[in-house]
């Protein structure tokens, strides 16, 4: 599904396996076009009983190209370390 800038979508999470997994998942596109994971949980207010969504934006789906890559693994370490 194509996402326009400054907009997104949520769909029912069909892979939910525990209560901590979001009820809905989707994508949000920032004003620079970067797409992020979007998660939502359907909750009920303990005070009013009204239903509401708790929404979080996750990591970028595709890392930005202007960010330096992670450093390579360190080699040549001493193998005599006892742990």
Helices and strands as residue ranges (DSSP letters): E 7-12, E 24-29, E 35-44, E 51-60
